[in-house]
Amino acid sequence: MCTLMSEMSHTTPNAKAMSTRGHVGAVLSLGLPLVGGHVAQFAIGMTDSIMLGWYGAEALAAVTLAGSYFFVLFLLGAGFAIAVMPLVAAAAGSGEGRQIRRTTRMGLWLSLLFAMVAMPLLLYSHPILLLLGQKPEVAEHASAYLRLAGWGLFPALLVMVLKSYLAALERTQIVLWITILAALVNGVVNYALIFGNWGAPEMGIAGAAIASIVTQGISLIAVAGYALWVLPEHEILKNFHRPDWEMFFRVFRLGMPIGLTNLSEVSLFAASSMMMGWLGTIPLAAHGVAMTLGGLTFMVHLGLSNAATIRAGNAYGRGDRPHMATGARVVICLSLAMSAIGIAAFLLLPEQLISLFLDADEPNKQEIILVGTALLVMAALFQLADGMQVVALGLLRGVQDTNWPMVIAALSYWAIGIPVSYVLGFVFDLGGVGIWSGLVLGLCFAGVFLMLRFWRHSIKRAGN
């Protein structure tokens, strides 16, 4: 990797050093609010896992399964929201306010239409979960959660569109603060409704579902209110009822490959949750804890990936290949540094981290910790692979290369990751460690080939 990256830089040592320092400052300035926003967003799901873990292992297993199912659909639909960002940024750069409105409006349209199509899969998830081999009692609790929480798909996707719109206009600070507010609201409502605190009814997993809907609704009100109040000149809701088929299909063509790439990756994790469910409630609960911890560190890599998209996109627009190469090296090195911190925490503090998600009186606590500790060893390997592939995707989106990454992702996760997880987990009887080995292998394959795609092909298009 270092050889590949060094081939792309031809600056003098002093210039290179100055350039690298400048890139580090720029990436951190741009990336830290994005990282903070992703961490705050992730804290919403992590709060559900922690509080339901305190409530009981079965509730934690159910929300792990339900969360994986929900996010398969959410991330597929989020492709349209992500597509809004580069289109709005381009329109803002050319001073075309009308194009900003058209893009955002059709992003909202596509998100609403997708949510309508996806709702039956959320409302009638119980037979699907049983068909996928889940334990009846876990499937029942998971489907009950989804019947309520599924309605949050509408505001969740609309919030994603409006956040992309604001981020493209470099309004990242407000996105961060709104997400932090949402995380706080989610924690308070969860605490009240899951356990019946402050005079509220004790609703368990149903309380967590209601808290998610309330949180997403408040987020939508906040982000839409800010956009309409601070940026009235864009009139993003003007003529909202009128179709704009040219822009509709433009957003669709850009967003569908992104959504399918998201689907490829998230389906790997959803499949792992399904397979862990075949092993029983305890392994599934331990998997939920390990996946939550791994997901938290992934949010840092995702924020750096977003920064990579913006930085690479700017360099690509100028045809500045050396600038792009230096910026890419900086983002990759920052991602590797964060991986090292995550690996150290998972290997040195497994019991302490897992215990955060479990009630002290949980009868299965020690068994969950035992299984979870083995999974955290795999999660340490997972850090490097996951960081590599998401940063590579960010760089490729910056140079508007989305079709081949979609193919690479599908092959990595569906043709390698999922089959290897099944074979190692069940044919070779390695259980959870075998399932996670397939996860790591699929992510490694994606990371290597996506990086090769960027350094051997996509970056060479800059300046030509």
C-alpha positions in Angstrom: 0.0 0.0 0.0 2.8 2.4 0.9 4.5 1.7 -2.4 1.3 2.3 -4.3 0.8 5.6 -2.5 4.4 6.8 -2.9 4.2 6.3 -6.7 1.7 9.1 -6.9 3.8 11.8 -5.1 6.7 13.6 -6.7 7.2 16.6 -4.4 10.4 17.6 -2.7 10.9 16.5 1.0 10.2 19.9 2.5 7.2 20.6 0.2 6.0 17.1 1.0 6.2 17.7 4.7 4.4 21.1 4.5 1.8 19.6 2.2 1.2 16.7 4.6 0.8 19.0 7.6 -1.7 21.1 5.6 -3.7 18.1 4.6 -3.8 16.8 8.2 -5.2 20.1 9.4 -7.7 20.3 6.6 -8.9 16.7 7.0 -9.3 17.1 10.8 -11.0 20.4 10.5 -13.5 18.9 8.0 -13.6 15.4 9.4 -14.0 16.0 13.2 -17.6 17.4 13.0 -18.5 14.6 10.6 -17.0 12.0 13.0 -18.8 13.6 15.9 -22.1 13.5 14.0 -21.7 9.8 13.1 -20.7 8.9 16.7 -23.7 10.8 18.0 -26.0 9.1 15.5 -24.5 5.7 16.4 -25.0 6.5 20.1 -28.8 6.3 19.5 -28.6 2.6 18.5 -26.0 1.9 21.2 -28.3 3.4 23.8 -30.9 0.9 22.8 -28.5 -2.0 23.0 -27.1 -0.9 26.4 -30.5 -0.3 28.1 -32.1 -3.4 26.6 -29.1 -5.4 27.7 -29.8 -4.1 31.3 -33.4 -5.1 30.7 -32.6 -8.7 29.7 -30.5 -10.9 27.4 -33.5 -11.9 25.3 -34.5 -8.2 24.7 -30.9 -7.5 23.7 -30.9 -10.4 21.3 -34.2 -9.3 19.8 -33.1 -5.7 19.2 -29.8 -6.9 17.7 -31.8 -8.9 15.2 -34.3 -6.2 14.6 -31.7 -3.5 14.2 -29.8 -5.5 11.6 -33.1 -6.1 9.7 -34.1 -2.4 9.8 -30.7 -1.1 8.7 -30.6 -3.3 5.6 -33.6 -1.3 4.4 -32.4 2.0 5.8 -29.0 1.9 4.2 -30.4 0.9 0.8 -32.8 3.9 0.9 -30.0 6.1 2.2 -28.3 5.9 -1.2 -30.6 8.6 -2.5 -29.8 10.9 0.5 -26.1 10.4 0.0 -26.5 11.3 -3.7 -27.9 14.6 -2.8 -24.6 15.8 -1.3 -22.4 15.9 -4.5 -25.3 17.3 -6.6 -26.1 20.1 -4.1 -22.4 20.9 -3.7 -22.0 21.2 -7.5 -25.1 23.5 -7.8 -23.9 25.7 -4.9 -20.5 26.0 -6.6 -22.1 27.3 -9.8 -24.5 29.6 -8.0 -27.6 27.7 -9.2 -30.0 28.0 -6.3 -32.8 26.4 -8.3 -30.8 23.3 -8.8 -30.2 23.0 -5.1 -34.0 23.1 -4.5 -34.7 20.6 -7.3 -32.0 18.1 -6.1 -33.1 18.3 -2.5 -36.8 18.0 -3.3 -36.4 14.9 -5.5 -34.1 13.4 -2.8 -37.0 13.8 -0.4 -39.4 12.3 -3.0 -37.3 9.2 -3.6 -36.8 8.7 0.1 -40.5 8.8 0.8 -41.3 6.5 -2.1 -38.6 4.0 -0.9 -40.0 4.1 2.7 -43.5 3.3 1.3 -42.2 0.3 -0.6 -40.2 -1.0 2.3 -42.9 -0.7 5.0 -44.6 -4.0 4.4 -41.3 -5.8 5.0 -41.1 -4.1 8.4 -44.8 -4.6 9.4 -44.8 -8.2 8.4 -41.3 -9.2 9.5 -42.3 -12.1 11.8 -42.7 -14.8 9.1 -39.6 -13.5 7.3 -37.5 -13.9 10.4 -38.9 -17.4 11.0 -38.2 -18.3 7.4 -34.6 -17.1 8.0 -34.3 -19.7 10.8 -34.6 -17.4 13.9 -35.8 -18.8 17.3 -39.5 -18.2 17.6 -39.3 -16.2 20.9 -36.6 -13.9 19.5 -38.4 -13.5 16.2 -41.6 -12.5 18.0 -39.9 -9.8 20.1 -37.9 -8.5 17.1 -41.0 -8.3 14.9 -42.9 -6.5 17.7 -40.1 -3.9 17.8 -40.1 -3.5 14.0 -43.9 -3.1 13.8 -43.4 0.1 15.8 -39.9 1.3 15.0 -40.4 0.6 11.3 -42.5 3.8 11.0 -39.4 5.7 11.9 -38.0 4.8 8.4 -39.9 7.8 7.0 -38.4 10.6 9.2 -35.0 8.8 9.3 -34.6 8.9 5.5 -35.9 12.5 5.3 -33.4 13.6 8.0 -30.6 11.9 5.9 -31.5 13.9 2.8 -31.6 17.2 4.7 -28.3 16.5 6.5 -26.7 15.8 3.1 -28.1 19.1 1.8 -26.7 21.0 4.8 -23.3 19.2 4.7 -22.9 20.0 1.0 -23.3 23.6 1.9 -20.6 23.2 4.7 -23.2 23.5 7.5 -21.7 20.6 9.3 -21.8 22.1 12.8 -25.5 22.3 13.0 -25.8 18.7 11.8 -23.5 17.7 14.6 -25.6 19.6 17.3 -28.9 18.3 16.0 -27.6 14.7 16.1 -26.3 15.2 19.7 -29.7 16.5 20.7 -31.3 13.5 19.1 -29.0 11.1 21.0 -29.9 12.8 24.3 -33.6 12.7 23.6 -33.3 9.0 22.7 -31.5 8.2 26.0 -34.1 10.0 28.1 -37.1 8.5 26.4 -35.5 5.1 26.5 -34.8 5.3 30.2 -38.4 6.3 30.8 -40.2 3.8 28.6 -38.1 0.7 28.8 -37.9 0.5 32.6 -41.0 2.6 33.5 -39.1 5.4 35.2 -40.6 8.8 36.1 -44.1 7.5 36.2 -44.0 6.2 32.6 -45.3 2.6 31.9 -42.7 -0.2 31.7 -42.8 -1.2 28.1 -39.5 -3.0 27.5 -38.6 -3.5 23.9 -41.7 -1.6 22.8 -40.5 1.4 24.7 -37.2 1.4 22.8 -39.1 1.3 19.5 -41.3 4.3 20.6 -38.2 6.2 21.7 -36.6 5.7 18.3 -39.7 7.1 16.5 -39.8 10.1 18.9 -36.1 10.8 18.4 -36.3 10.6 14.6 -39.4 12.9 14.6 -37.6 15.5 16.7 -34.6 15.3 14.5 -36.7 15.9 11.4 -38.4 18.9 13.0 -35.0 20.4 14.0 -33.2 19.9 10.8 -36.1 21.0 8.6 -36.8 24.0 10.8 -33.1 25.1 10.6 -33.0 24.7 6.8 -36.2 26.7 6.2 -35.3 29.4 8.7 -31.6 29.9 8.0 -31.6 29.2 4.2 -35.0 30.5 3.0 -33.5 31.5 -0.3 -33.3 27.9 -1.4 -37.1 27.3 -0.9 -36.5 23.6 -0.7 -40.2 22.8 -0.2 -41.4 25.1 -2.9 -43.7 23.2 -5.3 -42.9 20.1 -3.4 -46.0 18.3 -4.8 -44.8 18.7 -8.4 -42.7 16.0 -10.0 -39.4 16.9 -11.6 -38.7 13.8 -13.6 -35.3 14.9 -15.0 -33.9 15.5 -11.6 -35.7 12.6 -10.1 -33.9 10.2 -12.4 -30.6 12.0 -12.1 -30.7 11.5 -8.3 -31.9 7.9 -8.8 -29.1 7.0 -11.2 -26.4 8.4 -8.8 -28.1 7.1 -5.6 -28.9 3.5 -6.6 -25.3 2.3 -7.0 -24.5 3.9 -3.6 -27.6 2.3 -2.0 -26.7 -1.1 -3.5 -23.1 -0.8 -2.2 -24.5 0.0 1.2 -26.9 -3.0 0.9 -24.0 -5.3 0.0 -22.1 -4.4 3.1 -25.0 -4.2 5.6 -26.4 -7.5 4.3 -23.2 -9.1 5.3 -23.7 -7.9 8.9 -27.4 -8.8 8.8 -26.6 -12.3 7.6 -24.1 -12.6 10.4 -26.8 -11.7 12.9 -29.1 -14.2 11.4 -26.5 -16.9 11.6 -25.6 -16.0 15.2 -29.3 -16.3 16.0 -29.2 -19.9 14.8 -26.6 -20.5 17.5 -29.0 -19.3 20.3 -29.9 -16.3 22.4 -26.6 -16.0 24.3 -24.3 -16.0 21.2 -26.7 -13.5 19.5 -26.6 -11.2 22.6 -22.8 -11.4 22.7 -22.7 -10.7 18.9 -24.8 -7.6 19.5 -22.4 -6.3 22.0 -19.3 -6.9 19.9 -21.0 -5.5 16.8 -22.0 -2.4 18.7 -18.5 -1.8 19.9 -17.1 -2.4 16.5 -19.7 -0.1 15.0 -18.8 2.7 17.4 -15.2 2.7 16.2 -16.4 2.4 12.6 -18.1 5.8 12.9 -14.7 7.4 13.1 -13.6 5.7 9.9 -16.9 6.7 8.3 -16.4 10.4 9.2 -12.9 10.2 7.7 -14.4 8.6 4.6 -16.8 11.5 4.2 -13.9 13.9 4.5 -12.0 11.9 1.9 -14.9 12.2 -0.5 -14.9 16.0 -0.2 -11.1 16.4 -0.4 -10.7 13.9 -3.3 -13.7 15.5 -5.1 -12.1 19.0 -4.8 -8.7 17.7 -6.2 -10.5 15.7 -8.9 -12.3 18.8 -10.1 -9.0 20.7 -10.4 -7.2 17.8 -12.0 -4.6 17.9 -9.2 -3.3 14.4 -8.9 -0.4 15.0 -6.4 -2.8 16.9 -4.1 -5.3 14.0 -4.3 -2.6 11.4 -3.5 -1.2 13.3 -0.5 -4.7 13.8 0.9 -5.5 10.1 0.4 -2.4 9.1 2.2 -3.3 11.4 5.1 -6.8 10.0 5.5 -5.6 6.4 5.3 -2.9 7.0 8.0 -5.4 8.7 10.3 -7.8 5.7 9.8 -4.9 3.3 10.6 -4.1 5.2 13.8 -7.7 5.0 14.9 -7.7 1.3 14.1 -4.7 0.8 16.4 -6.6 2.5 19.3 -9.6 0.3 18.8 -7.6 -2.9 18.5 -5.8 -2.1 21.8 -9.1 -1.4 23.6 -10.7 -4.6 22.3 -7.7 -6.8 23.2 -6.9 -5.3 26.6 -10.4 -4.4 28.0 -12.8 -7.0 26.7 -14.6 -7.8 29.9 -15.0 -4.2 31.0 -16.4 -3.2 27.6 -18.9 -6.1 27.4 -20.0 -5.5 31.0 -21.2 -2.0 30.1 -24.0 -3.6 28.1 -25.2 -6.1 30.8 -27.0 -5.8 34.1 -25.0 -6.9 37.1 -27.7 -9.4 38.0 -28.0 -10.9 34.5 -28.0 -14.6 35.0 -26.2 -15.3 31.7 -23.6 -12.5 32.2 -20.5 -14.7 32.5 -21.5 -16.8 29.5 -22.1 -13.7 27.4 -18.8 -12.2 28.4 -17.0 -15.5 27.5 -18.5 -15.6 24.0 -18.2 -11.8 23.6 -14.5 -11.8 24.5 -13.7 -14.3 21.7 -15.7 -12.1 19.3 -13.8 -9.0 20.3 -10.6 -10.7 19.3 -12.1 -11.0 15.8 -13.4 -7.4 16.0 -9.8 -6.3 16.5 -8.9 -7.7 13.0 -12.2 -6.4 11.8 -11.0 -2.8 12.6 -8.3 -2.7 10.0 -10.4 -4.3 7.3 -13.5 -2.2 7.8 -11.5 1.1 8.0 -9.7 0.3 4.8 -12.8 -0.5 2.8 -14.9 2.5 3.9 -12.0 5.0 3.4 -11.5 3.5 -0.1 -15.2 3.9 -0.9 -15.0 7.5 0.2 -12.0 8.2 -2.1 -13.7 6.5 -5.0 -17.0 8.5 -4.5 -14.9 11.6 -4.5 -13.7 10.8 -8.1 -17.2 9.8 -9.1 -16.4 6.1 -9.4 -19.4 4.2 -8.1 -20.3 1.4 -10.5 -17.2 -0.8 -10.1 -17.1 -0.3 -6.3 -20.7 -1.6 -6.3 -19.5 -4.8 -8.1 -16.5 -5.2 -5.9 -18.6 -4.8 -2.8 -21.2 -7.4 -4.0 -18.5 -10.0 -4.8 -16.7 -9.3 -1.5 -19.7 -9.6 0.8 -22.1 -11.9 -1.0 -19.7 -14.2 -2.8 -17.0 -14.4 -0.2 -18.0 -13.0 3.2 -21.4 -14.7 3.7 -20.5 -18.1 2.3 -17.3 -18.3 4.3 -19.1 -17.3 7.5 -21.6 -20.1 7.0 -18.9 -22.7 6.1 -16.6 -21.9 9.0 -19.4 -21.3 11.5 -21.5 -24.4 10.7 -19.7 -26.9 8.4 -16.4 -26.6 10.4 -18.4 -26.0 13.6 -16.4 -22.9 14.7 -19.5 -21.2 15.8 -19.4 -17.4 16.4 -15.7 -17.1 15.7 -16.2 -18.8 12.3 -19.0 -16.5 11.4 -16.9 -13.5 12.3 -14.0 -14.9 10.3 -16.1 -14.7 7.2 -16.9 -11.0 8.1 -13.2 -10.2 8.3 -12.3 -12.0 5.1 -15.1 -10.3 3.1 -14.1 -6.9 4.4 -10.4 -7.6 3.7 -11.2 -8.6 0.2 -13.2 -5.4 -0.4 -10.6 -3.1 1.2 -7.7 -4.5 -0.8 -9.5 -4.4 -4.2 -11.2 -1.0 -3.6 -7.8 0.5 -2.7 -6.3 -1.1 -5.8 -9.2 0.4 -7.8 -8.4 3.9 -6.5 -4.6 3.8 -6.7 -4.2 1.9 -9.9 -7.1 3.3 -11.9 -9.3 6.0 -10.5 -6.6 8.5 -9.3 -5.0 8.4 -12.8 -8.1 10.0 -14.2 -7.2 13.2 -12.3 -5.3 15.7 -14.5 -6.0 13.8 -17.7 
